[in-house]
Amino acid sequence: MVGRARVRRHPVNSQRLLTLLEVADLFRLSPHTVRAMVRKGSLQPVRICRRLLFSPDEVARFLASAK
């Protein structure tokens, strides 16, 4: 039997996603404040189920725009 090659529709990023608590610790803010930043749209999460995860690129973008 010939196996089919698995086709990926989206490129996989090898960067590890940061959790809400890790981002809050990095910014030295409470998780509640980070959630408020997400609600305002100033920080864009990756939502997996109900979890808020953040790409390192998004965190760097936010920090660069905050200067």
PDB file of N, CA, C and O in Angstrom:
ATOM      1  N   MET A   1       0.831  -1.165   0.000  1.00  0.00           N
ATOM      2  CA  MET A   1       0.000   0.000   0.000  1.00  0.00           C
ATOM      3  C   MET A   1       0.887   1.243   0.000  1.00  0.00           C
ATOM      4  O   MET A   1       1.856   1.334   0.753  1.00  0.00           O
ATOM      5  N   VAL A   2       0.535   2.188  -0.855  1.00  0.00           N
ATOM      6  CA  VAL A   2       1.305   3.414  -0.978  1.00  0.00           C
ATOM      7  C   VAL A   2       0.728   4.455  -0.030  1.00  0.00           C
ATOM      8  O   VAL A   2      -0.471   4.731  -0.061  1.00  0.00           O
ATOM      9  N   GLY A   3       1.590   5.042   0.825  1.00  0.00           N
ATOM     10  CA  GLY A   3       1.140   6.065   1.765  1.00  0.00           C
ATOM     11  C   GLY A   3       1.042   7.418   1.083  1.00  0.00           C
ATOM     12  O   GLY A   3       1.794   7.730   0.159  1.00  0.00           O
ATOM     13  N   ARG A   4       0.105   8.203   1.559  1.00  0.00           N
ATOM     14  CA  ARG A   4      -0.035   9.546   1.001  1.00  0.00           C
ATOM     15  C   ARG A   4       0.804  10.517   1.809  1.00  0.00           C
ATOM     16  O   ARG A   4       0.907  10.413   3.031  1.00  0.00           O
ATOM     17  N   ALA A   5       1.397  11.459   1.101  1.00  0.00           N
ATOM     18  CA  ALA A   5       2.190  12.487   1.777  1.00  0.00           C
ATOM     19  C   ALA A   5       1.247  13.455   2.489  1.00  0.00           C
ATOM     20  O   ALA A   5       0.200  13.822   1.957  1.00  0.00           O
ATOM     21  N   ARG A   6       1.617  13.846   3.653  1.00  0.00           N
ATOM     22  CA  ARG A   6       0.801  14.789   4.414  1.00  0.00           C
ATOM     23  C   ARG A   6       1.096  16.212   3.919  1.00  0.00           C
ATOM     24  O   ARG A   6       2.250  16.638   3.859  1.00  0.00           O
ATOM     25  N   VAL A   7       0.056  16.913   3.579  1.00  0.00           N
ATOM     26  CA  VAL A   7       0.195  18.265   3.058  1.00  0.00           C
ATOM     27  C   VAL A   7      -0.136  19.255   4.163  1.00  0.00           C
ATOM     28  O   VAL A   7      -1.194  19.171   4.786  1.00  0.00           O
ATOM     29  N   ARG A   8       0.764  20.183   4.401  1.00  0.00           N
ATOM     30  CA  ARG A   8       0.521  21.234   5.388  1.00  0.00           C
ATOM     31  C   ARG A   8       0.001  22.462   4.674  1.00  0.00           C
ATOM     32  O   ARG A   8       0.582  22.918   3.689  1.00  0.00           O
ATOM     33  N   ARG A   9      -1.080  22.983   5.171  1.00  0.00           N
ATOM     34  CA  ARG A   9      -1.690  24.141   4.535  1.00  0.00           C
ATOM     35  C   ARG A   9      -1.103  25.448   5.033  1.00  0.00           C
ATOM     36  O   ARG A   9      -1.098  26.442   4.307  1.00  0.00           O
ATOM     37  N   HIS A  10      -0.607  25.458   6.263  1.00  0.00           N
ATOM     38  CA  HIS A  10      -0.024  26.655   6.834  1.00  0.00           C
ATOM     39  C   HIS A  10       1.382  26.326   7.296  1.00  0.00           C
ATOM     40  O   HIS A  10       1.619  25.254   7.853  1.00  0.00           O
ATOM     41  N   PRO A  11       2.312  27.233   7.074  1.00  0.00           N
ATOM     42  CA  PRO A  11       3.672  26.956   7.546  1.00  0.00           C
ATOM     43  C   PRO A  11       3.711  26.882   9.070  1.00  0.00           C
ATOM     44  O   PRO A  11       3.030  27.644   9.756  1.00  0.00           O
ATOM     45  N   VAL A  12       4.496  25.976   9.576  1.00  0.00           N
ATOM     46  CA  VAL A  12       4.614  25.800  11.014  1.00  0.00           C
ATOM     47  C   VAL A  12       5.764  26.670  11.504  1.00  0.00           C
ATOM     48  O   VAL A  12       6.878  26.605  10.985  1.00  0.00           O
ATOM     49  N   ASN A  13       5.473  27.481  12.510  1.00  0.00           N
ATOM     50  CA  ASN A  13       6.486  28.340  13.101  1.00  0.00           C
ATOM     51  C   ASN A  13       7.154  27.558  14.218  1.00  0.00           C
ATOM     52  O   ASN A  13       6.471  26.973  15.059  1.00  0.00           O
ATOM     53  N   SER A  14       8.468  27.541  14.238  1.00  0.00           N
ATOM     54  CA  SER A  14       9.178  26.749  15.241  1.00  0.00           C
ATOM     55  C   SER A  14       9.333  27.483  16.566  1.00  0.00           C
ATOM     56  O   SER A  14       9.875  26.921  17.518  1.00  0.00           O
ATOM     57  N   GLN A  15       8.866  28.730  16.647  1.00  0.00           N
ATOM     58  CA  GLN A  15       8.978  29.468  17.891  1.00  0.00           C
ATOM     59  C   GLN A  15       7.970  28.952  18.907  1.00  0.00           C
ATOM     60  O   GLN A  15       6.835  28.622  18.563  1.00  0.00           O
ATOM     61  N   ARG A  16       8.394  28.887  20.148  1.00  0.00           N
ATOM     62  CA  ARG A  16       7.522  28.457  21.233  1.00  0.00           C
ATOM     63  C   ARG A  16       6.601  29.603  21.605  1.00  0.00           C
ATOM     64  O   ARG A  16       7.049  30.740  21.753  1.00  0.00           O
ATOM     65  N   LEU A  17       5.330  29.313  21.757  1.00  0.00           N
ATOM     66  CA  LEU A  17       4.366  30.328  22.161  1.00  0.00           C
ATOM     67  C   LEU A  17       4.460  30.559  23.662  1.00  0.00           C
ATOM     68  O   LEU A  17       4.715  29.632  24.430  1.00  0.00           O
ATOM     69  N   LEU A  18       4.250  31.808  24.072  1.00  0.00           N
ATOM     70  CA  LEU A  18       4.311  32.175  25.483  1.00  0.00           C
ATOM     71  C   LEU A  18       2.914  32.162  26.075  1.00  0.00           C
ATOM     72  O   LEU A  18       1.951  32.549  25.413  1.00  0.00           O
ATOM     73  N   THR A  19       2.800  31.724  27.310  1.00  0.00           N
ATOM     74  CA  THR A  19       1.509  31.698  27.987  1.00  0.00           C
ATOM     75  C   THR A  19       1.182  33.093  28.518  1.00  0.00           C
ATOM     76  O   THR A  19       2.035  33.980  28.542  1.00  0.00           O
ATOM     77  N   LEU A  20      -0.050  33.264  28.934  1.00  0.00           N
ATOM     78  CA  LEU A  20      -0.492  34.522  29.516  1.00  0.00           C
ATOM     79  C   LEU A  20       0.350  34.873  30.745  1.00  0.00           C
ATOM     80  O   LEU A  20       0.754  36.023  30.914  1.00  0.00           O
ATOM     81  N   LEU A  21       0.608  33.895  31.590  1.00  0.00           N
ATOM     82  CA  LEU A  21       1.398  34.147  32.794  1.00  0.00           C
ATOM     83  C   LEU A  21       2.845  34.516  32.465  1.00  0.00           C
ATOM     84  O   LEU A  21       3.437  35.360  33.137  1.00  0.00           O
ATOM     85  N   GLU A  22       3.410  33.895  31.446  1.00  0.00           N
ATOM     86  CA  GLU A  22       4.779  34.229  31.044  1.00  0.00           C
ATOM     87  C   GLU A  22       4.865  35.653  30.516  1.00  0.00           C
ATOM     88  O   GLU A  22       5.814  36.374  30.826  1.00  0.00           O
ATOM     89  N   VAL A  23       3.879  36.066  29.720  1.00  0.00           N
ATOM     90  CA  VAL A  23       3.867  37.425  29.194  1.00  0.00           C
ATOM     91  C   VAL A  23       3.661  38.430  30.330  1.00  0.00           C
ATOM     92  O   VAL A  23       4.313  39.473  30.365  1.00  0.00           O
ATOM     93  N   ALA A  24       2.764  38.120  31.245  1.00  0.00           N
ATOM     94  CA  ALA A  24       2.533  39.003  32.386  1.00  0.00           C
ATOM     95  C   ALA A  24       3.812  39.148  33.211  1.00  0.00           C
ATOM     96  O   ALA A  24       4.147  40.249  33.646  1.00  0.00           O
ATOM     97  N   ASP A  25       4.515  38.060  33.426  1.00  0.00           N
ATOM     98  CA  ASP A  25       5.770  38.097  34.168  1.00  0.00           C
ATOM     99  C   ASP A  25       6.827  38.892  33.408  1.00  0.00           C
ATOM    100  O   ASP A  25       7.577  39.663  34.008  1.00  0.00           O
ATOM    101  N   LEU A  26       6.890  38.709  32.097  1.00  0.00           N
ATOM    102  CA  LEU A  26       7.851  39.434  31.267  1.00  0.00           C
ATOM    103  C   LEU A  26       7.597  40.937  31.313  1.00  0.00           C
ATOM    104  O   LEU A  26       8.539  41.725  31.402  1.00  0.00           O
ATOM    105  N   PHE A  27       6.339  41.334  31.252  1.00  0.00           N
ATOM    106  CA  PHE A  27       5.967  42.751  31.286  1.00  0.00           C
ATOM    107  C   PHE A  27       5.892  43.298  32.713  1.00  0.00           C
ATOM    108  O   PHE A  27       5.746  44.505  32.909  1.00  0.00           O
ATOM    109  N   ARG A  28       5.994  42.414  33.707  1.00  0.00           N
ATOM    110  CA  ARG A  28       5.840  42.771  35.125  1.00  0.00           C
ATOM    111  C   ARG A  28       4.477  43.417  35.372  1.00  0.00           C
ATOM    112  O   ARG A  28       4.358  44.449  36.033  1.00  0.00           O
ATOM    113  N   LEU A  29       3.465  42.772  34.819  1.00  0.00           N
ATOM    114  CA  LEU A  29       2.082  43.186  34.977  1.00  0.00           C
ATOM    115  C   LEU A  29       1.277  42.010  35.503  1.00  0.00           C
ATOM    116  O   LEU A  29       1.760  40.877  35.518  1.00  0.00           O
ATOM    117  N   SER A  30       0.066  42.273  35.927  1.00  0.00           N
ATOM    118  CA  SER A  30      -0.807  41.179  36.351  1.00  0.00           C
ATOM    119  C   SER A  30      -1.431  40.535  35.113  1.00  0.00           C
ATOM    120  O   SER A  30      -1.550  41.188  34.076  1.00  0.00           O
ATOM    121  N   PRO A  31      -1.827  39.273  35.206  1.00  0.00           N
ATOM    122  CA  PRO A  31      -2.518  38.627  34.087  1.00  0.00           C
ATOM    123  C   PRO A  31      -3.800  39.369  33.708  1.00  0.00           C
ATOM    124  O   PRO A  31      -4.176  39.395  32.536  1.00  0.00           O
ATOM    125  N   HIS A  32      -4.468  39.967  34.686  1.00  0.00           N
ATOM    126  CA  HIS A  32      -5.681  40.741  34.420  1.00  0.00           C
ATOM    127  C   HIS A  32      -5.376  41.914  33.481  1.00  0.00           C
ATOM    128  O   HIS A  32      -6.156  42.196  32.572  1.00  0.00           O
ATOM    129  N   THR A  33      -4.262  42.587  33.694  1.00  0.00           N
ATOM    130  CA  THR A  33      -3.874  43.714  32.844  1.00  0.00           C
ATOM    131  C   THR A  33      -3.545  43.243  31.429  1.00  0.00           C
ATOM    132  O   THR A  33      -3.893  43.914  30.457  1.00  0.00           O
ATOM    133  N   VAL A  34      -2.884  42.103  31.306  1.00  0.00           N
ATOM    134  CA  VAL A  34      -2.570  41.568  29.972  1.00  0.00           C
ATOM    135  C   VAL A  34      -3.865  41.210  29.246  1.00  0.00           C
ATOM    136  O   VAL A  34      -3.989  41.476  28.051  1.00  0.00           O
ATOM    137  N   ARG A  35      -4.834  40.610  29.947  1.00  0.00           N
ATOM    138  CA  ARG A  35      -6.135  40.314  29.325  1.00  0.00           C
ATOM    139  C   ARG A  35      -6.824  41.592  28.864  1.00  0.00           C
ATOM    140  O   ARG A  35      -7.456  41.603  27.809  1.00  0.00           O
ATOM    141  N   ALA A  36      -6.711  42.672  29.640  1.00  0.00           N
ATOM    142  CA  ALA A  36      -7.301  43.953  29.258  1.00  0.00           C
ATOM    143  C   ALA A  36      -6.628  44.494  27.991  1.00  0.00           C
ATOM    144  O   ALA A  36      -7.297  45.082  27.141  1.00  0.00           O
ATOM    145  N   MET A  37      -5.334  44.302  27.863  1.00  0.00           N
ATOM    146  CA  MET A  37      -4.620  44.733  26.655  1.00  0.00           C
ATOM    147  C   MET A  37      -5.106  43.941  25.443  1.00  0.00           C
ATOM    148  O   MET A  37      -5.199  44.485  24.342  1.00  0.00           O
ATOM    149  N   VAL A  38      -5.414  42.667  25.640  1.00  0.00           N
ATOM    150  CA  VAL A  38      -5.950  41.837  24.555  1.00  0.00           C
ATOM    151  C   VAL A  38      -7.341  42.339  24.171  1.00  0.00           C
ATOM    152  O   VAL A  38      -7.646  42.457  22.984  1.00  0.00           O
ATOM    153  N   ARG A  39      -8.188  42.635  25.157  1.00  0.00           N
ATOM    154  CA  ARG A  39      -9.534  43.144  24.866  1.00  0.00           C
ATOM    155  C   ARG A  39      -9.492  44.459  24.093  1.00  0.00           C
ATOM    156  O   ARG A  39     -10.315  44.691  23.208  1.00  0.00           O
ATOM    157  N   LYS A  40      -8.521  45.327  24.432  1.00  0.00           N
ATOM    158  CA  LYS A  40      -8.389  46.608  23.743  1.00  0.00           C
ATOM    159  C   LYS A  40      -7.798  46.458  22.342  1.00  0.00           C
ATOM    160  O   LYS A  40      -7.899  47.373  21.526  1.00  0.00           O
ATOM    161  N   GLY A  41      -7.185  45.312  22.062  1.00  0.00           N
ATOM    162  CA  GLY A  41      -6.614  45.064  20.741  1.00  0.00           C
ATOM    163  C   GLY A  41      -5.164  45.489  20.604  1.00  0.00           C
ATOM    164  O   GLY A  41      -4.615  45.450  19.503  1.00  0.00           O
ATOM    165  N   SER A  42      -4.538  45.892  21.689  1.00  0.00           N
ATOM    166  CA  SER A  42      -3.146  46.322  21.591  1.00  0.00           C
ATOM    167  C   SER A  42      -2.164  45.152  21.603  1.00  0.00           C
ATOM    168  O   SER A  42      -0.995  45.320  21.255  1.00  0.00           O
ATOM    169  N   LEU A  43      -2.629  43.981  22.000  1.00  0.00           N
ATOM    170  CA  LEU A  43      -1.807  42.769  22.009  1.00  0.00           C
ATOM    171  C   LEU A  43      -2.648  41.641  21.422  1.00  0.00           C
ATOM    172  O   LEU A  43      -3.740  41.356  21.913  1.00  0.00           O
ATOM    173  N   GLN A  44      -2.139  40.999  20.370  1.00  0.00           N
ATOM    174  CA  GLN A  44      -2.900  39.971  19.659  1.00  0.00           C
ATOM    175  C   GLN A  44      -2.460  38.572  20.091  1.00  0.00           C
ATOM    176  O   GLN A  44      -1.304  38.206  19.882  1.00  0.00           O
ATOM    177  N   PRO A  45      -3.352  37.787  20.686  1.00  0.00           N
ATOM    178  CA  PRO A  45      -2.995  36.432  21.094  1.00  0.00           C
ATOM    179  C   PRO A  45      -3.276  35.413  19.992  1.00  0.00           C
ATOM    180  O   PRO A  45      -3.946  35.701  19.000  1.00  0.00           O
ATOM    181  N   VAL A  46      -2.747  34.231  20.201  1.00  0.00           N
ATOM    182  CA  VAL A  46      -3.130  33.051  19.431  1.00  0.00           C
ATOM    183  C   VAL A  46      -4.055  32.286  20.360  1.00  0.00           C
ATOM    184  O   VAL A  46      -3.638  31.857  21.436  1.00  0.00           O
ATOM    185  N   ARG A  47      -5.301  32.112  19.959  1.00  0.00           N
ATOM    186  CA  ARG A  47      -6.271  31.429  20.821  1.00  0.00           C
ATOM    187  C   ARG A  47      -6.335  29.955  20.447  1.00  0.00           C
ATOM    188  O   ARG A  47      -6.643  29.598  19.310  1.00  0.00           O
ATOM    189  N   ILE A  48      -6.041  29.118  21.415  1.00  0.00           N
ATOM    190  CA  ILE A  48      -6.172  27.673  21.242  1.00  0.00           C
ATOM    191  C   ILE A  48      -7.135  27.221  22.324  1.00  0.00           C
ATOM    192  O   ILE A  48      -6.826  27.266  23.514  1.00  0.00           O
ATOM    193  N   CYS A  49      -8.307  26.784  21.888  1.00  0.00           N
ATOM    194  CA  CYS A  49      -9.429  26.528  22.792  1.00  0.00           C
ATOM    195  C   CYS A  49      -9.702  27.815  23.552  1.00  0.00           C
ATOM    196  O   CYS A  49     -10.021  28.827  22.929  1.00  0.00           O
ATOM    197  N   ARG A  50      -9.590  27.815  24.847  1.00  0.00           N
ATOM    198  CA  ARG A  50      -9.821  29.042  25.616  1.00  0.00           C
ATOM    199  C   ARG A  50      -8.525  29.673  26.098  1.00  0.00           C
ATOM    200  O   ARG A  50      -8.546  30.686  26.797  1.00  0.00           O
ATOM    201  N   ARG A  51      -7.403  29.081  25.730  1.00  0.00           N
ATOM    202  CA  ARG A  51      -6.110  29.587  26.188  1.00  0.00           C
ATOM    203  C   ARG A  51      -5.646  30.751  25.338  1.00  0.00           C
ATOM    204  O   ARG A  51      -5.861  30.780  24.126  1.00  0.00           O
ATOM    205  N   LEU A  52      -5.012  31.702  25.982  1.00  0.00           N
ATOM    206  CA  LEU A  52      -4.390  32.818  25.283  1.00  0.00           C
ATOM    207  C   LEU A  52      -2.896  32.560  25.249  1.00  0.00           C
ATOM    208  O   LEU A  52      -2.241  32.494  26.290  1.00  0.00           O
ATOM    209  N   LEU A  53      -2.366  32.415  24.053  1.00  0.00           N
ATOM    210  CA  LEU A  53      -0.932  32.223  23.870  1.00  0.00           C
ATOM    211  C   LEU A  53      -0.417  33.360  22.993  1.00  0.00           C
ATOM    212  O   LEU A  53      -1.165  33.928  22.198  1.00  0.00           O
ATOM    213  N   PHE A  54       0.852  33.683  23.141  1.00  0.00           N
ATOM    214  CA  PHE A  54       1.414  34.824  22.440  1.00  0.00           C
ATOM    215  C   PHE A  54       2.698  34.417  21.731  1.00  0.00           C
ATOM    216  O   PHE A  54       3.546  33.732  22.302  1.00  0.00           O
ATOM    217  N   SER A  55       2.830  34.848  20.477  1.00  0.00           N
ATOM    218  CA  SER A  55       4.067  34.566  19.748  1.00  0.00           C
ATOM    219  C   SER A  55       5.129  35.554  20.212  1.00  0.00           C
ATOM    220  O   SER A  55       4.809  36.701  20.525  1.00  0.00           O
ATOM    221  N   PRO A  56       6.379  35.128  20.259  1.00  0.00           N
ATOM    222  CA  PRO A  56       7.456  36.049  20.625  1.00  0.00           C
ATOM    223  C   PRO A  56       7.528  37.264  19.693  1.00  0.00           C
ATOM    224  O   PRO A  56       7.901  38.355  20.122  1.00  0.00           O
ATOM    225  N   ASP A  57       7.172  37.073  18.418  1.00  0.00           N
ATOM    226  CA  ASP A  57       7.166  38.192  17.475  1.00  0.00           C
ATOM    227  C   ASP A  57       6.124  39.232  17.864  1.00  0.00           C
ATOM    228  O   ASP A  57       6.374  40.431  17.747  1.00  0.00           O
ATOM    229  N   GLU A  58       4.959  38.786  18.327  1.00  0.00           N
ATOM    230  CA  GLU A  58       3.900  39.708  18.745  1.00  0.00           C
ATOM    231  C   GLU A  58       4.316  40.467  19.996  1.00  0.00           C
ATOM    232  O   GLU A  58       4.037  41.659  20.122  1.00  0.00           O
ATOM    233  N   VAL A  59       4.982  39.785  20.918  1.00  0.00           N
ATOM    234  CA  VAL A  59       5.455  40.446  22.132  1.00  0.00           C
ATOM    235  C   VAL A  59       6.500  41.501  21.768  1.00  0.00           C
ATOM    236  O   VAL A  59       6.476  42.608  22.305  1.00  0.00           O
ATOM    237  N   ALA A  60       7.416  41.164  20.860  1.00  0.00           N
ATOM    238  CA  ALA A  60       8.434  42.129  20.425  1.00  0.00           C
ATOM    239  C   ALA A  60       7.793  43.307  19.708  1.00  0.00           C
ATOM    240  O   ALA A  60       8.217  44.447  19.901  1.00  0.00           O
ATOM    241  N   ARG A  61       6.776  43.055  18.883  1.00  0.00           N
ATOM    242  CA  ARG A  61       6.075  44.131  18.190  1.00  0.00           C
ATOM    243  C   ARG A  61       5.435  45.076  19.175  1.00  0.00           C
ATOM    244  O   ARG A  61       5.525  46.294  19.021  1.00  0.00           O
ATOM    245  N   PHE A  62       4.784  44.525  20.190  1.00  0.00           N
ATOM    246  CA  PHE A  62       4.144  45.347  21.195  1.00  0.00           C
ATOM    247  C   PHE A  62       5.163  46.202  21.940  1.00  0.00           C
ATOM    248  O   PHE A  62       4.943  47.393  22.157  1.00  0.00           O
ATOM    249  N   LEU A  63       6.274  45.592  22.330  1.00  0.00           N
ATOM    250  CA  LEU A  63       7.301  46.342  23.051  1.00  0.00           C
ATOM    251  C   LEU A  63       7.895  47.449  22.186  1.00  0.00           C
ATOM    252  O   LEU A  63       8.169  48.541  22.684  1.00  0.00           O
ATOM    253  N   ALA A  64       8.094  47.182  20.904  1.00  0.00           N
ATOM    254  CA  ALA A  64       8.645  48.200  20.001  1.00  0.00           C
ATOM    255  C   ALA A  64       7.676  49.353  19.817  1.00  0.00           C
ATOM    256  O   ALA A  64       8.096  50.504  19.698  1.00  0.00           O
ATOM    257  N   SER A  65       6.377  49.056  19.792  1.00  0.00           N
ATOM    258  CA  SER A  65       5.390  50.128  19.598  1.00  0.00           C
ATOM    259  C   SER A  65       5.157  50.915  20.875  1.00  0.00           C
ATOM    260  O   SER A  65       4.620  52.022  20.825  1.00  0.00           O
ATOM    261  N   ALA A  66       5.550  50.369  22.018  1.00  0.00           N
ATOM    262  CA  ALA A  66       5.338  51.041  23.294  1.00  0.00           C
ATOM    263  C   ALA A  66       6.421  52.077  23.583  1.00  0.00           C
ATOM    264  O   ALA A  66       6.271  52.882  24.503  1.00  0.00           O
ATOM    265  N   LYS A  67       7.495  52.069  22.824  1.00  0.00           N
ATOM    266  CA  LYS A  67       8.595  53.007  23.094  1.00  0.00           C
ATOM    267  C   LYS A  67       8.260  54.409  22.648  1.00  0.00           C
ATOM    268  O   LYS A  67       9.077  55.317  22.802  1.00  0.00           O
TER     269      LYS A  67
END
